[in-house]
Amino acid sequence: AEEQGAPQSGPEASNSVPAIWNHSEGAPKVDIVMQATGVHGWNISDGWINAARKLKRLHRVFCPKSDWGDLHIRDDDGLFEYLAKPQADLIILLGFDWHSQMLHASPRWQERWNNSKIVKVLYIHESIEDNCRLFENDAMKKAVASAAGCVDAIVYNDYTDRELLEKLHDRVMWQPFGIDDSIFNVRKKIEDRIGRAFFRGKTASFVGSTKTYEQRRRLVEFLQEKNAVDLLQFTEGPVTGDDLANDFNKYRIALNFPTLGHNFPSRVYEAMSCGCALVTNRTGIPQHDGLFTDGKHVMYYSTREEMLEKVVMLMKNRDLAYRIASEGGQYVHKNFTLEKLTADIITWIDNHIPEIEKRRNMQRYISPGKLADRIVIDGVIFQLQKQRPAGIYRVWISLLEQLAKSEISNEVLLLDRGGTAPFIEGIRRREIDEYDAMSFERDAMYLQDICKEENAVLFISTYYTYPENTHSLLMLHDMIPEIKGMDLAEEQWRAKAKAIDRAGAYLSVSEATKNDFRKIYPNYADRMIYIVSNAVSDVFRPHAKEDTDRFKREHGIRRPYFLLSGSRMGYKNAALFFRAFSLLENRKDFEIFCTGGAGELEETFHPFVGEVKYHVKYLSDIDLSIALSGAVALVYPSQYEGFGLPVLEAMSSGCPVITCTNSSLPEVAGEAALFVDEHDVGGMLDALKKIQNPELRESLLDKGFENSKRYSWEISARNLIEAVRETRVRLKGASPNPSDPINTSGQIMYLLERNKEDKTLLNAMEQIKRMFFDRTTFEEDALVSSEKIISHMNGKVFDLMRRGSGSNVVDPFWYYWLGLALTKRKLLKEAFSAFIKSIKRFLKIPGYKWRVAFLAAEVAYRIGEHAMAWELLTQFVLKEYPNYNEAQQLLKLLENEMQSGRAGERQAHPRVRSGGPDIRQILKDIHRLTAENRSEQAMEDVSEALKRYPDSPDLMNVKGELMFHYGDIEGAVAAFTELVRRWPTYGTALNNLGAVLWHAGDTKSALKHFSAALKVDPENRDAVYNLGNLLMSLNNTGEARGLYASYLSRHPDDDEMSRLMKVTELKLGEEVSQT
């Protein structure tokens, strides 16, 4: 608070209120907005009303009402209308972040808050970080991020939230809880009270977590065993301030136990103000514990034994209890009344009105068409990495801070995705919708509309987004997906490819990335690439020994340690370090510190660590720099980097570096690191030994400092500005990029939304997408109702979707919805084809693909494709949803018709495992002939059977197997290829095609088909067996082990797979030993 110019909540602070602001002619008036949901204690609700009233500052109280989980407010008590023309100067929003989310979650409310002239203060009474950690989700962080974008200042209670909130807002103040002294006061002399300790509060777990109040329950049980506490019954529901005050006035001693956060709850201040001698836990946070003096204002405890000792001491020593109760009560009434805290907030705001006005001018919502030419920067990376800011997040903060100080700052507009962008003074911003990679084509249309509104002449994305038509300058961070063989069909990499294609020029973080791009994308050789290198902030610097010693104490580090930064799996190649470390003779003299990546050390590394102590932590930039300063070395064995920012961070912090000789790493590290080959365990072992040499370490430190001077954000920003200028000149007058064809569900939905057409259809599409992607509870009635609406789509939308269908359509919803419309129009064969295409695309997306399979089965039945209907029902629908009544009925209908012969002579029969008496017997006879080595007769019989049943996938599969048995590899490949073409989800055929291709020497194609078989059916044991053996033959032992381990987690009794698992483990051990 002191650092940010806020008034102190201490003995010297004043209750005076300055004369400021517009409406009140010298007396600022205050509005209070209560929480829309929940039941809240007096001192975080009505107590604030009393305080403002006593200060003669209260103007109006708003009591919005809603239920928890509502998307929209049920009753806003006139707030929305009032904000358009407010009559007060300041509005305090109590619990607005978490308990009134429906007042800030929608663009409508966000725009109203941002356009309102009243000064808005968010009062946070929850512990954000602690709650997110306890419940293992970030819902509360998301809520506070949304609320922060609507206010001018934030007041918070839990000091541990400081770092989070300072990232979200530039005006924050820590303020402990307070009390309404008109309610919480001494009503009964202490000598007339019960001379024991008491507690009244929640002890039961709640909100689905047994961890809530766990420590509190144990302490209560301990004191009850010692008969040292009276536990007053706690009941959920409204409790008045008088009820609580009367409780405190009955007892001499009050107890406080650990709560959900690190702060002191309002109970502490309430008990003291009512004249109780308080025994409370130390929080471990100096700012909280320093509010009171132990033995003077309160009695602190850290252990249960100390707690018991102090409770007994106060019960026996009446004078001590009287003294602490008196001094503590006077201290709270002097420093922590809500009247004083309200006055402090008003004074703090008054001191910062110029900064608030400046921030408003830059952060206000921007009306379309009012700006000059703009350079629009999409801050999408701040959304994508909001939970765990990584390198690219930090890179763009630094570049934007430099742009804010540059001559083009007034031309820059930052697009803030869902309120996730940090506040950067000097940069205007506009809040827009969050990005969804699954609908990147829709996002391109959305961005184009924004670019048009803002008169954008150039668009820059922080991470692979693009507008449809506006010229763009794209930052190339790396070529990892392309070089490391990732699935480029995934939406995020398809979006990258499209953004590359649409860009008029590129920014590259290194020469290495530039060269890789030129090799991989030669068709863009005529487009300019500008180098805008990464750099590090002044936070990364050498730190004093006292800082590194403190860091070691805080994290329990007792030995020298090697530091690993970032993810550890995949191309990050931490296995190279762990394998070498396990061979280091003096490894027990060291510890390992990992920052970034998974929250726990992956099990695959445990055998290499042994008894050596390791740490896995997430660190702020300053703590990371301190950790680097104290490390033996940063070990960064990556197999590929676009830049390699951790290398530069280490060198700037005074830490030697061990890294690899690939990609950009030699370019960035220069001659200031120890280099090893990315596969050379022996080389890494040698480097771990060398780095222990003091003379070599000093030499590397000196070289590292000199090397780091080559990079700075000032230089990078100048290069960026030059690239912007040149690109604008070169593209001036050039034709805009052509629009994409309309062939995704997101584009269709955006057209409906933009043109305000058929809202019912749009809502139906949105509901289906939520059910598929969010995996919400399946509500068949709601799904069928939405499908019916979509099937009745108007002719304009239908014609657009029908024309847009083609081989380049990869969106499963497109064909799903088109299939519904085609079925309604009785174009059944076309509908069946659309549903099948949708199923193929849904194989890669979690969701209710069995529903689409059922629709396809219905259509297949209607057009006489009974074999396909059978296949779909048994292998997709009932396999994933066995209790689906409609599917069971359709299957029974198929069986009855087959048995009665009504299926017709042309009817193809179902697969052997699915039933069908005729074909079952044929297959049984063929297998018997094969077992008797009568393969020629078997081939004749299967060929004859295929004349009767030409569409039987099982007969075609058996024919392929017999051809392979005869040694006709080419014929078998052709047979299985045709089978897979006709039945792309037939797992047995995919596996068999992989087997014959492997036999033919085409291992790449074999891998592809084994993997495809497992995507169709992860339980396909033959495919697991074959793929594992193929991976072993290619020396991909680790991947084979992972495959077997995954299968065994579901089938632990499979002895053969267990044996194969042990083989992989032995082979991995041999590789380490040989190295």
QUIQUIZI-V213051 format. One record per run of one state. SS is the DSSP state (~ for helix, > for strand, _ for the rest). FROM is the first residue (numbers start at 1). LEN is the number of residues. If there is no record, write none. Layout:
ss:from:len
SS:FROM:LEN
SS:FROM:LEN
This chain:
ss:from:len
_:1:29
>:30:4
_:34:8
~:42:3
_:45:1
~:46:9
_:55:3
>:58:5
_:63:2
>:65:1
_:66:9
>:75:1
_:76:3
~:79:6
_:85:5
>:90:5
_:95:1
~:96:4
_:100:1
~:101:3
_:104:3
~:107:9
_:116:3
>:119:6
_:125:3
~:128:8
_:136:3
~:139:10
_:149:4
>:153:4
_:157:2
~:159:10
_:169:3
>:172:3
_:175:4
>:179:1
_:180:10
~:190:3
_:193:1
>:194:6
_:200:6
>:206:1
_:207:2
>:209:1
_:210:4
~:214:12
_:226:4
>:230:2
_:232:9
~:241:8
_:249:2
>:251:5
_:256:10
~:266:8
_:274:3
>:277:5
_:282:4
~:286:4
_:290:4
>:294:1
_:295:3
>:298:4
_:302:2
~:304:13
_:317:1
~:318:18
_:336:1
>:337:1
~:338:14
_:352:1
~:353:11
_:364:10
>:374:5
_:379:1
~:380:5
_:385:6
~:391:14
_:405:4
~:409:3
>:412:6
_:418:10
>:428:5
_:433:4
~:437:17
_:454:2
>:456:6
_:462:10
>:472:5
_:477:3
~:480:4
_:484:7
~:491:12
>:503:6
_:509:2
~:511:10
_:521:1
~:522:3
_:525:4
>:529:3
_:532:13
~:545:10
_:555:5
>:560:6
_:566:4
~:570:3
_:573:1
~:574:9
_:583:4
~:587:3
>:590:6
_:596:7
~:603:7
_:610:4
>:614:4
_:618:3
~:621:10
_:631:2
>:633:4
_:637:8
~:645:8
_:653:4
>:657:4
_:661:4
~:665:5
_:670:4
>:674:3
_:677:4
~:681:10
_:691:3
~:694:15
_:709:4
~:713:19
_:732:13
~:745:10
_:755:4
~:759:15
_:774:6
~:780:12
_:792:3
~:795:10
_:805:7
~:812:13
_:825:3
~:828:15
_:843:6
~:849:14
_:863:3
~:866:15
_:881:4
~:885:16
_:901:11
~:912:3
_:915:2
~:917:15
_:932:3
~:935:14
_:949:4
~:953:14
_:967:2
~:969:14
_:983:4
~:987:13
_:1000:3
~:1003:14
_:1017:4
~:1021:13
_:1034:3
~:1037:14
_:1051:4
~:1055:20
_:1075:1
